[in-house]
Amino acid sequence: MSLPLTGIRVLDLSNVLAGPFCGYHLARLGAEVIKVENPKGGDLARRLGADPQRAERLQGLSFVAVNAGKQSVALDLKSESGREVFLRLVKEADVVLENFRPKVMERLSLGFDVLSRQNPRLVYCAISGFGQSGPWSARPAYDQIVQGLSGAMSVTGDTASAPLRTGFPVSDTIAGLTAAFAIAAALVEQRHSGRGRFIDVSLLEATVAAMGWVVSNHLNAGVEPQPIGNENFTAAPSGTFRTATGPLNISANEQKQYQALCDLIGRPDLKTDPRFAGREMRKVNRAALSAELNKALSCKPAEEWEAQMNLAGVPAGRVLTVSQVLRQPQLLERGFVETLAPEQDGAQPLRITRPGFRLDEEFSLPSPPATLGADTERWLQRLGYSYAEVEQLVSSRAVGTPKQGEADFLPVRVAADGPIS
């Protein structure tokens, strides 16, 4: 089986989420992704997640979520020997991915200019909070900070709860997908022309770009976006409504859908009510229409309404919890959750989610997330280091291997030049 990125080698220096999420997608598309980590603890996410025991073993569940299928080489890039190993790796690579603050790699003498001299075909992707330039470029950034600065929090929630962050790190996630898209495009050019590229991904800009409709309404119509809770600002009735058993999302965005909804709930009079007959009037009188719909919907459970509406061509769906959606036949039949091979005999197997797309060829099941430094010695040998040189690198702590022992892998302190999320 050959996946689209088979034969591509990626050096993934990133930490926590934005970069690793990007690298995970590249790995699932067939790329060989080598996670280059600090020997003193590795990726910060190794110590994050809901299972403290796994976190102590540097296999935290946050790390597991986006690092399956990757190798691990532990290098101290602040040491001359560690940088030399990395430069040799760069000669063998197609992509370098990092999410340090701007100028960190330059201070290590490993910036794009240096690396591209080693490998002119190199695609270098730098993910940062605000981009490589501009007055905010040196600021520390995590997802929460960017959600606030981007305006996303200002339009999330309602007038009582806003500003409100999303329930997952949306800025990190969007930036990771943006980076994966840009890298894939640059690799097409690399294959055709042999040209390398420097890709500058900003969490802030990726988030604002994803708010396209909201931003366009402001830029071109002078609308100041407002938080409207579970309502859809483009149409009505389109939002969350109350039923006998719980909330139900309904999106009757088209005229025919609205009319079908009115008939279905036994309120055909709402079709001709002058307050609601036209699309724009329904938006103006959104609150009054929602009140009428909530009264009509209160007589049946959400499950029953959901089935009837979808059968009638009215998009509707219950509001599920994470545990509920993972048990739905739709995801179960498509094998969205995968079970990895146990890391060791008797160990509880880990479960992860697939990417959000399918190919006409099945993804192979990835290997479990690598132990910190699991592939260091193998790559040193492949790069031409002798046994004695490998032993010297290990003893000097310029590189890390699992045989050094768990006690030697200490947590990474988040410093001024540390990773963004």
C-alpha positions in Angstrom: 0.0 0.0 0.0 1.3 3.5 -0.9 -0.2 6.5 0.7 0.1 10.0 -0.8 3.1 11.1 1.4 5.0 7.7 1.2 8.7 8.5 0.9 8.4 11.9 2.6 10.5 12.3 5.7 9.5 14.9 8.3 11.6 16.2 11.2 9.0 17.2 13.8 10.5 19.4 16.5 7.1 20.7 17.7 5.5 20.4 21.1 2.1 20.0 22.7 -0.6 20.4 20.0 -0.5 22.7 17.0 2.7 21.2 15.5 2.2 17.6 16.6 -1.4 17.7 15.2 0.1 18.8 11.9 2.7 16.0 12.1 0.1 13.4 13.0 -1.8 14.1 9.8 1.3 13.9 7.7 2.2 10.6 9.3 -1.3 9.2 8.6 -0.9 10.2 5.0 2.2 8.1 4.8 5.1 10.4 5.7 7.9 9.1 7.9 7.7 11.5 10.9 10.7 11.6 13.2 9.9 13.5 16.4 13.0 15.4 17.5 12.7 16.0 21.2 14.7 17.4 24.1 16.3 14.6 26.0 15.2 16.2 29.3 11.6 15.3 29.2 10.8 15.6 25.5 7.5 17.0 24.3 5.7 18.7 27.2 2.5 16.8 26.3 4.2 13.6 27.4 3.3 14.7 31.0 -0.2 15.9 30.2 -3.5 14.0 30.3 -6.0 12.4 32.5 -3.9 9.3 33.5 -1.2 10.5 36.0 0.6 7.1 35.8 1.0 7.3 32.1 2.1 10.9 32.4 4.9 9.9 34.9 6.1 7.4 32.2 6.2 10.2 29.7 3.3 8.7 27.7 0.6 11.1 28.8 -2.8 10.8 27.1 -2.5 14.3 25.6 0.7 13.1 23.9 -0.9 9.8 22.7 -3.7 11.7 20.9 -1.5 13.2 18.2 1.8 11.3 18.2 1.0 7.7 17.1 3.0 6.6 14.1 6.0 8.8 14.8 9.5 7.9 15.7 11.4 9.6 18.5 15.0 10.9 18.4 16.1 12.8 21.5 18.7 15.5 20.8 20.0 18.4 22.9 20.0 21.2 20.2 21.8 23.5 22.6 24.8 21.3 22.5 27.2 21.4 19.5 27.1 17.6 19.2 23.3 17.6 19.2 23.2 20.3 16.5 25.6 18.3 14.4 23.4 15.2 14.6 20.4 17.4 13.6 22.2 18.8 10.6 22.9 15.3 9.4 19.3 14.5 9.8 18.3 17.6 7.8 20.2 16.3 4.8 18.0 13.2 4.9 14.7 15.1 5.3 12.1 16.7 3.2 10.4 18.8 5.9 11.3 20.5 9.1 8.3 21.4 11.4 8.7 23.5 14.6 6.6 25.6 16.8 9.1 27.5 18.9 8.9 31.2 19.3 10.3 33.2 16.4 14.2 33.4 16.3 14.7 30.4 18.7 16.0 28.3 15.8 18.2 31.1 14.6 19.7 31.5 18.1 20.5 27.8 17.9 22.2 28.4 14.5 19.6 26.2 13.0 17.4 28.7 11.2 16.0 28.2 7.7 19.0 29.9 6.0 21.4 27.4 7.7 19.2 24.4 7.1 18.5 25.2 3.5 22.2 25.4 2.8 22.4 21.8 4.0 19.3 20.8 2.0 18.1 23.3 -0.7 14.9 21.2 -1.2 13.9 21.6 2.4 10.3 22.7 3.2 10.5 24.4 6.6 7.3 25.2 8.5 7.4 27.4 11.6 4.2 27.6 13.6 4.0 30.4 16.1 1.4 32.4 18.0 1.5 35.5 15.9 3.9 34.8 13.0 7.5 35.5 12.4 7.2 39.3 12.1 5.1 42.1 13.6 4.9 43.8 17.0 3.5 40.7 18.7 5.8 38.2 17.2 8.0 37.8 20.4 5.0 37.4 22.7 4.4 34.0 24.4 1.3 32.3 23.1 -1.0 29.5 24.0 -4.4 28.6 22.6 -6.4 30.4 25.3 -4.5 33.6 24.6 -5.0 33.4 20.9 -8.7 32.6 21.2 -9.1 35.8 23.1 -7.0 38.0 20.9 -8.5 36.7 17.7 -12.1 37.8 18.5 -13.3 34.1 18.6 -14.1 34.3 22.3 -16.1 37.6 21.8 -18.6 35.8 19.5 -18.7 32.5 21.5 -21.5 32.1 24.1 -24.4 34.5 24.5 -24.8 38.0 26.0 -24.7 36.5 29.5 -21.8 34.1 29.0 -19.5 35.7 26.4 -16.6 36.0 26.1 -16.2 32.2 26.2 -13.5 29.9 25.0 -14.4 26.8 23.0 -14.4 23.5 24.7 -11.3 22.3 23.0 -8.1 24.1 21.8 -9.6 25.4 18.5 -6.7 27.8 17.6 -4.1 25.1 18.0 -6.1 22.7 16.0 -6.9 25.1 13.1 -3.2 26.1 13.0 -2.1 22.5 12.8 -4.4 21.8 9.9 -3.3 25.0 8.2 0.3 23.9 8.5 -0.4 20.5 7.1 -2.2 21.9 4.1 0.6 24.4 3.4 3.3 21.7 3.8 1.5 19.3 1.5 1.2 22.1 -1.2 4.9 22.9 -0.8 5.8 19.3 -1.2 4.0 19.2 -4.6 6.2 22.1 -5.7 9.3 20.5 -4.3 8.7 17.4 -6.3 8.2 19.4 -9.5 10.9 22.0 -9.2 13.2 20.9 -6.4 12.5 24.2 -4.6 12.4 24.5 -0.8 10.0 26.8 1.0 9.8 28.7 4.3 6.2 28.5 5.6 5.1 30.9 8.4 1.9 29.8 10.2 0.4 32.1 12.8 -2.2 30.8 15.3 -3.8 34.2 15.3 -4.1 34.5 11.6 -5.2 30.9 11.1 -8.0 31.5 13.7 -9.2 34.8 12.2 -9.1 33.3 8.7 -11.3 30.5 9.9 -13.9 33.1 11.1 -14.4 34.0 7.4 -18.1 34.8 7.4 -18.0 36.8 10.6 -15.0 38.7 9.5 -16.4 39.4 6.0 -19.7 40.8 7.4 -17.6 43.2 9.5 -15.2 44.2 6.8 -17.7 44.7 4.0 -21.0 45.6 5.8 -19.7 47.2 8.9 -21.4 44.7 11.2 -20.0 44.4 14.7 -20.2 40.6 15.4 -22.2 39.8 18.5 -22.4 36.6 20.6 -25.8 34.9 19.9 -25.3 31.7 21.7 -26.6 28.6 19.9 -28.4 30.7 17.2 -27.1 30.9 13.6 -26.7 34.5 12.5 -27.2 33.6 8.9 -30.7 32.1 9.2 -33.7 31.3 11.4 -34.9 29.0 12.7 -31.4 27.6 13.0 -30.2 26.9 16.5 -30.8 24.8 19.6 -34.4 24.2 20.7 -36.1 22.5 23.7 -37.9 19.2 23.5 -39.5 16.9 26.0 -36.1 15.2 26.7 -33.4 17.7 26.0 -31.9 20.0 23.4 -32.3 19.5 19.7 -30.4 21.4 17.0 -32.5 22.4 14.0 -31.3 24.1 10.8 -34.2 25.0 8.7 -32.2 27.4 6.6 -34.1 27.1 3.3 -37.7 28.2 2.7 -38.8 24.7 1.9 -37.2 23.3 5.1 -38.9 25.9 7.2 -42.3 25.1 5.6 -41.7 21.4 6.1 -40.8 22.1 9.8 -44.0 24.0 10.4 -46.1 21.2 9.0 -44.2 18.6 11.0 -44.8 20.2 14.3 -48.5 20.9 13.6 -48.1 24.6 13.2 -48.9 25.4 9.5 -50.0 28.8 10.5 -46.4 29.8 11.1 -45.8 29.5 7.3 -48.0 32.5 6.6 -47.5 34.5 9.8 -46.1 37.9 8.5 -43.5 37.9 11.2 -42.0 34.6 9.9 -43.1 34.1 6.3 -39.9 35.5 4.7 -36.2 34.6 5.5 -35.2 38.1 6.6 -38.3 38.6 8.7 -37.6 35.3 10.5 -34.1 36.6 11.5 -35.6 39.9 12.7 -38.2 38.0 14.8 -35.9 35.2 15.8 -36.9 35.3 19.5 -40.6 35.1 18.9 -40.2 32.3 16.4 -38.1 30.3 18.8 -40.7 30.6 21.5 -43.4 29.2 19.2 -41.1 26.3 18.2 -40.1 25.5 21.7 -43.8 25.2 22.8 -44.6 22.9 19.9 -41.5 20.7 20.3 -42.1 20.1 24.0 -44.6 17.3 23.4 -42.0 14.7 22.0 -38.5 13.5 22.9 -35.5 14.8 21.0 -34.8 11.4 19.5 -38.3 11.2 17.9 -38.2 14.7 16.5 -34.7 14.1 15.1 -35.8 11.0 13.2 -39.0 12.7 11.9 -37.3 15.9 10.8 -34.4 14.2 8.9 -36.9 12.0 7.2 -38.8 15.1 6.1 -35.6 16.8 4.8 -35.2 19.2 7.8 -31.7 19.0 9.2 -31.8 18.1 12.9 -29.6 16.5 15.5 -29.5 15.9 19.2 -26.8 17.6 21.3 -24.6 14.7 22.3 -21.8 14.3 24.8 -18.4 13.1 23.6 -19.1 9.6 25.1 -22.4 9.5 23.4 -21.1 10.4 19.9 -18.3 7.8 20.1 -21.0 5.1 20.7 -23.0 6.2 17.7 -23.4 3.6 14.8 -22.1 6.2 12.3 -18.7 6.3 13.9 -18.6 2.7 15.0 -19.4 1.3 11.5 -16.7 3.5 9.9 -14.1 2.5 12.5 -13.3 6.1 13.5 -11.8 5.0 16.8 -8.7 2.7 16.3 -7.1 0.4 18.9 -3.3 0.4 18.8 -1.2 -2.7 19.5 -0.3 -2.9 23.2 3.0 -1.3 24.0 4.0 -4.3 26.1 2.5 -7.6 27.1 -0.4 -7.2 29.4 -0.7 -3.5 28.9 -4.0 -1.8 28.2 -4.2 -1.0 24.5 -4.5 2.7 23.6 -7.3 4.0 21.5 -7.0 7.0 19.1 -9.2 8.7 16.5 -8.5 8.7 12.8 -8.1 11.9 10.7 -11.3 13.5 9.6 -11.0 12.3 6.0 -10.9 9.0 4.0 -8.9 7.9 1.1 -9.8 5.3 -1.4 -7.1 3.2 0.1 -7.3 2.3 3.8 -4.9 3.9 6.3 -2.6 1.5 7.9 -2.8 1.2 11.7 -0.1 3.4 13.2 2.4 2.3 15.8 1.9 3.4 19.4 3.5 6.7 20.3 7.3 6.1 20.7 9.1 6.1 24.0 11.3 9.2 24.3 14.5 8.6 22.3 13.4 5.2 21.1 14.9 5.7 17.7 18.0 7.7 18.6 20.6 5.0 18.4 19.2 3.5 15.2 19.3 6.9 13.5 22.8 7.7 14.8 24.0 4.5 13.2 22.2 5.2 10.0 23.8 8.6 9.9 27.3 7.1 10.0 28.2 7.4 13.7 30.4 4.6 15.0 29.5 2.6 18.1 32.1 4.5 20.1 30.8 7.9 18.9 27.2 6.8 19.8 28.4 5.9 23.3 30.1 9.3 23.6 27.0 11.2 22.5 24.9 9.3 25.0 27.3 9.8 27.9 27.6 13.5 27.1 23.8 13.8 27.2 23.9 15.4 23.7 21.4 12.7 22.8 18.9 10.7 24.8 17.9 7.0 24.6 15.5 4.9 26.7 18.3 3.0 28.3 19.4 6.2 30.2 16.4 5.5 32.5 13.2 7.3 33.3 14.8 9.3 36.1 17.1 11.0 33.5 14.1 12.3 31.5 13.1 15.4 33.5 10.2 17.7 32.8 11.0 20.6 30.4 10.7 24.0 32.0 8.6 26.4 29.9 11.1 29.1 29.4 11.0 32.3 27.3 12.1 30.4 24.3 9.9 27.4 25.0 7.3 25.9 22.8 4.0 27.4 22.1 1.0 25.1 22.3 
